Amino acid sequence: MQDKSHRTYAKGCFIELDEVTDAGDWKTLYRWNYAVQEIMSSHSFSFPEASLEDLMDLCNSITPNSVILDVKGDSFSDVCKQAARRAMSGAGLSSRFEETMLNRKFSSKAVGKVEDWDDPTLTPDPDETALNINMLCSSQLTAKKFVLCRMLNPMMCFLDFPVPAKFCLFCMGPKESRPEILSQACSFAALMCDRNFRDIALQTPNTDALHYNFTRHLEDIVVIPHVHVHNSHAKVIMGVCRAMS
Protein backbone atom coordinates (compact mmCIF):
# COMPACT_ATOMS: atom_id res chain seq x y z
CA MET A 1 0.00 0.00 0.00
CA GLN A 2 1.42 3.34 -1.06
CA ASP A 3 2.03 6.12 1.43
CA LYS A 4 0.05 9.14 0.20
CA SER A 5 1.07 11.37 3.10
CA HIS A 6 3.42 13.38 0.89
CA ARG A 7 0.53 15.03 -0.99
CA THR A 8 0.65 18.76 -0.68
CA TYR A 9 -1.69 21.68 -1.16
CA ALA A 10 0.98 23.24 -3.37
CA LYS A 11 -0.37 21.32 -6.36
CA GLY A 12 -3.46 23.43 -6.79
CA CYS A 13 -4.15 22.74 -10.47
CA PHE A 14 -2.96 20.07 -12.90
CA ILE A 15 -2.90 21.42 -16.48
CA GLU A 16 -1.97 19.83 -19.79
CA LEU A 17 -1.78 21.46 -23.22
CA ASP A 18 -2.38 19.05 -26.14
CA GLU A 19 -2.21 19.87 -29.85
CA VAL A 20 -3.72 18.07 -32.85
CA THR A 21 -2.41 18.32 -36.43
CA ASP A 22 -4.33 18.22 -39.72
CA ALA A 23 -3.39 14.53 -39.88
CA GLY A 24 -5.15 13.92 -36.58
CA ASP A 25 -1.99 13.25 -34.56
CA TRP A 26 -2.06 14.44 -30.95
CA LYS A 27 0.88 15.35 -28.74
CA THR A 28 1.37 17.01 -25.37
CA LEU A 29 3.36 20.25 -25.51
CA TYR A 30 3.27 21.49 -21.92
CA ARG A 31 2.19 20.45 -18.44
CA TRP A 32 1.73 22.48 -15.28
CA ASN A 33 1.64 21.15 -11.72
CA TYR A 34 2.82 22.44 -8.35
CA ALA A 35 2.70 25.87 -10.09
CA VAL A 36 5.64 24.76 -12.28
CA GLN A 37 5.62 24.63 -16.08
CA GLU A 38 7.16 21.64 -17.89
CA ILE A 39 8.16 21.85 -21.56
CA MET A 40 7.65 18.32 -22.82
CA SER A 41 10.03 18.49 -25.80
CA SER A 42 13.02 19.31 -23.59
CA HIS A 43 11.70 18.07 -20.23
CA SER A 44 12.75 21.40 -18.75
CA PHE A 45 11.00 23.29 -15.98
CA SER A 46 10.31 26.94 -15.17
CA PHE A 47 7.85 29.17 -13.37
CA PRO A 48 4.70 29.72 -15.46
CA GLU A 49 4.86 33.04 -17.29
CA ALA A 50 2.02 35.01 -18.80
CA SER A 51 2.40 37.76 -21.36
CA LEU A 52 0.32 40.78 -20.35
CA GLU A 53 -0.45 41.41 -24.00
CA ASP A 54 -1.69 37.84 -24.38
CA LEU A 55 -3.84 38.13 -21.26
CA MET A 56 -5.50 41.28 -22.53
CA ASP A 57 -6.13 39.65 -25.92
CA LEU A 58 -7.60 36.64 -24.13
CA CYS A 59 -9.87 38.94 -22.18
CA ASN A 60 -11.27 40.11 -25.53
CA SER A 61 -11.36 36.59 -27.02
CA ILE A 62 -12.96 34.72 -24.12
CA THR A 63 -16.24 36.60 -24.17
CA PRO A 64 -19.43 35.52 -22.39
CA ASN A 65 -20.51 33.92 -25.67
CA SER A 66 -17.40 31.74 -25.79
CA VAL A 67 -17.83 30.34 -22.28
CA ILE A 68 -20.01 27.32 -21.50
CA LEU A 69 -20.63 26.71 -17.82
CA ASP A 70 -21.68 23.43 -16.20
CA VAL A 71 -21.40 21.40 -19.41
CA LYS A 72 -23.31 18.16 -19.17
CA GLY A 73 -21.94 15.03 -20.82
CA ASP A 74 -20.49 11.61 -20.22
CA SER A 75 -17.33 11.90 -22.32
CA PHE A 76 -14.80 14.20 -23.95
CA SER A 77 -16.70 13.64 -27.20
CA ASP A 78 -19.78 15.29 -25.71
CA VAL A 79 -17.72 18.32 -24.70
CA CYS A 80 -16.17 18.53 -28.19
CA LYS A 81 -19.59 18.67 -29.80
CA GLN A 82 -20.70 21.57 -27.65
CA ALA A 83 -17.43 23.45 -28.02
CA ALA A 84 -17.39 22.98 -31.80
CA ARG A 85 -20.96 24.24 -32.14
CA ARG A 86 -20.08 27.31 -30.08
CA ALA A 87 -16.89 27.96 -32.10
CA MET A 88 -18.49 27.35 -35.49
CA SER A 89 -19.87 30.85 -36.03
CA GLY A 90 -17.33 32.87 -38.02
CA ALA A 91 -14.61 30.21 -37.86
CA GLY A 92 -14.85 29.41 -41.54
CA LEU A 93 -15.82 25.74 -41.20
CA SER A 94 -18.63 23.58 -40.02
CA SER A 95 -18.60 22.30 -36.47
CA ARG A 96 -18.34 18.76 -37.86
CA PHE A 97 -14.74 19.33 -38.99
CA GLU A 98 -13.68 20.72 -35.61
CA GLU A 99 -15.59 18.04 -33.73
CA THR A 100 -14.02 15.26 -35.84
CA MET A 101 -10.48 16.61 -35.38
CA LEU A 102 -10.88 17.00 -31.65
CA ASN A 103 -12.53 13.62 -31.22
CA ARG A 104 -9.54 11.92 -32.82
CA LYS A 105 -7.79 12.49 -29.51
CA PHE A 106 -9.04 9.17 -28.19
CA SER A 107 -9.72 7.29 -31.41
CA SER A 108 -6.74 4.99 -31.07
CA LYS A 109 -6.34 4.60 -27.33
CA ALA A 110 -8.53 4.08 -24.30
CA VAL A 111 -8.84 6.73 -21.65
CA GLY A 112 -7.65 5.52 -18.27
CA LYS A 113 -9.82 5.25 -15.21
CA VAL A 114 -9.06 7.08 -11.99
CA GLU A 115 -9.17 3.88 -9.95
CA ASP A 116 -6.47 2.38 -12.22
CA TRP A 117 -4.01 5.18 -11.48
CA ASP A 118 -1.96 4.75 -8.33
CA ASP A 119 0.53 7.62 -8.63
CA PRO A 120 -0.39 9.99 -5.78
CA THR A 121 1.67 12.80 -7.28
CA LEU A 122 -0.74 13.37 -10.16
CA THR A 123 -3.95 12.09 -8.60
CA PRO A 124 -5.91 15.19 -7.63
CA ASP A 125 -6.95 15.83 -4.07
CA PRO A 126 -10.66 16.47 -3.41
CA ASP A 127 -10.19 20.24 -3.61
CA GLU A 128 -7.82 20.21 -6.58
CA THR A 129 -8.79 21.32 -10.07
CA ALA A 130 -7.60 20.13 -13.51
CA LEU A 131 -7.63 21.98 -16.83
CA ASN A 132 -7.13 20.42 -20.28
CA ILE A 133 -6.16 22.77 -23.13
CA ASN A 134 -6.80 21.48 -26.65
CA MET A 135 -5.21 23.34 -29.56
CA LEU A 136 -6.14 22.95 -33.23
CA CYS A 137 -4.42 25.07 -35.90
CA SER A 138 -5.38 24.20 -39.46
CA SER A 139 -5.09 25.68 -42.93
CA GLN A 140 -8.82 25.06 -43.19
CA LEU A 141 -9.61 27.51 -40.41
CA THR A 142 -9.87 31.21 -41.14
CA ALA A 143 -10.35 32.81 -37.72
CA LYS A 144 -9.19 32.36 -34.14
CA LYS A 145 -11.69 30.90 -31.72
CA PHE A 146 -11.44 30.20 -27.99
CA VAL A 147 -14.07 28.23 -26.10
CA LEU A 148 -13.82 27.65 -22.35
CA CYS A 149 -15.93 24.84 -20.89
CA ARG A 150 -16.55 24.25 -17.20
CA MET A 151 -17.88 20.74 -16.74
CA LEU A 152 -20.72 19.97 -14.40
CA ASN A 153 -18.84 16.80 -13.44
CA PRO A 154 -15.09 16.39 -14.09
CA MET A 155 -14.31 13.94 -16.90
CA MET A 156 -11.37 12.25 -18.62
CA CYS A 157 -9.71 14.52 -21.19
CA PHE A 158 -5.95 14.02 -20.93
CA LEU A 159 -3.82 11.98 -23.33
CA ASP A 160 -1.76 10.00 -20.84
CA PHE A 161 -3.01 10.67 -17.35
CA PRO A 162 -6.39 9.44 -16.09
CA VAL A 163 -7.08 12.60 -14.10
CA PRO A 164 -10.58 14.06 -14.43
CA ALA A 165 -10.67 17.65 -15.72
CA LYS A 166 -13.09 20.28 -14.48
CA PHE A 167 -12.20 22.68 -17.30
CA CYS A 168 -11.46 22.36 -21.02
CA LEU A 169 -10.13 25.23 -23.11
CA PHE A 170 -10.37 24.82 -26.90
CA CYS A 171 -8.02 27.06 -28.92
CA MET A 172 -8.57 27.00 -32.69
CA GLY A 173 -7.36 29.04 -35.62
CA PRO A 174 -5.36 29.21 -38.88
CA LYS A 175 -1.87 27.76 -39.04
CA GLU A 176 -0.23 31.16 -39.42
CA SER A 177 -1.68 32.15 -36.03
CA ARG A 178 -0.22 29.14 -34.21
CA PRO A 179 2.57 31.00 -32.32
CA GLU A 180 0.08 33.57 -31.08
CA ILE A 181 -2.53 30.97 -30.13
CA LEU A 182 0.05 28.84 -28.32
CA SER A 183 1.34 31.84 -26.37
CA GLN A 184 -2.19 32.82 -25.34
CA ALA A 185 -3.00 29.25 -24.32
CA CYS A 186 0.12 29.12 -22.11
CA SER A 187 -0.79 32.48 -20.59
CA PHE A 188 -4.23 31.18 -19.66
CA ALA A 189 -2.63 28.10 -18.07
CA ALA A 190 -0.34 30.36 -16.05
CA LEU A 191 -3.36 32.35 -14.94
CA MET A 192 -5.08 29.17 -13.75
CA CYS A 193 -2.05 28.50 -11.54
CA ASP A 194 -3.22 31.55 -9.56
CA ARG A 195 -5.56 30.28 -6.88
CA ASN A 196 -7.51 33.58 -6.84
CA PHE A 197 -8.43 33.29 -10.51
CA ARG A 198 -9.09 29.57 -10.20
CA ASP A 199 -11.63 30.27 -7.46
CA ILE A 200 -13.30 32.82 -9.75
CA ALA A 201 -13.52 30.26 -12.57
CA LEU A 202 -14.92 27.62 -10.22
CA GLN A 203 -17.48 29.70 -8.38
CA THR A 204 -18.76 32.25 -10.90
CA PRO A 205 -22.46 31.51 -11.52
CA ASN A 206 -22.81 32.90 -15.08
CA THR A 207 -20.73 33.80 -18.13
CA ASP A 208 -21.14 37.57 -17.81
CA ALA A 209 -19.87 37.48 -14.24
CA LEU A 210 -16.94 35.28 -15.26
CA HIS A 211 -15.81 37.75 -17.93
CA TYR A 212 -16.26 40.70 -15.57
CA ASN A 213 -14.28 39.03 -12.79
CA PHE A 214 -11.64 37.90 -15.30
CA THR A 215 -11.11 41.55 -16.30
CA ARG A 216 -11.04 42.74 -12.70
CA HIS A 217 -8.55 40.06 -11.74
CA LEU A 218 -6.14 41.16 -14.47
CA GLU A 219 -6.32 44.73 -13.18
CA ASP A 220 -5.42 43.53 -9.65
CA ILE A 221 -2.29 41.60 -10.63
CA VAL A 222 0.94 43.09 -9.34
CA VAL A 223 3.56 42.84 -12.08
CA ILE A 224 7.17 42.15 -11.21
CA PRO A 225 9.40 42.82 -14.27
CA HIS A 226 11.38 39.87 -15.56
CA VAL A 227 14.81 41.45 -15.04
CA HIS A 228 16.62 38.66 -16.87
CA VAL A 229 14.81 39.28 -20.15
CA HIS A 230 15.91 42.47 -21.87
CA ASN A 231 12.88 43.39 -23.91
CA SER A 232 9.84 45.62 -23.66
CA HIS A 233 7.31 42.84 -23.10
CA ALA A 234 6.20 42.71 -19.48
CA LYS A 235 5.77 39.26 -18.02
CA VAL A 236 3.80 38.03 -15.06
CA ILE A 237 5.79 35.28 -13.36
CA MET A 238 2.96 33.41 -11.72
CA GLY A 239 5.21 31.64 -9.21
CA VAL A 240 6.49 35.00 -7.97
CA CYS A 241 3.69 37.52 -8.42
CA ARG A 242 0.71 37.81 -6.14
CA ALA A 243 -2.73 39.34 -6.50
CA MET A 244 -3.63 42.39 -4.47
CA SER A 245 -6.13 41.78 -1.70
PyMOL commands that set and color helices and strands:
alter all, ss='L'
color gray80, all
select helices_A, chain A and resi 52-61+64-66+76-88+95-106+114-116+175-192+195-203+207-220
alter helices_A, ss='H'
color red, helices_A
select strands_A, chain A and resi 13-20+26-33+36-39+44-46+49-51+67-71+129-137+145-156+164-173+235-237
alter strands_A, ss='S'
color yellow, strands_A
deselect
rebuild
show_as cartoon
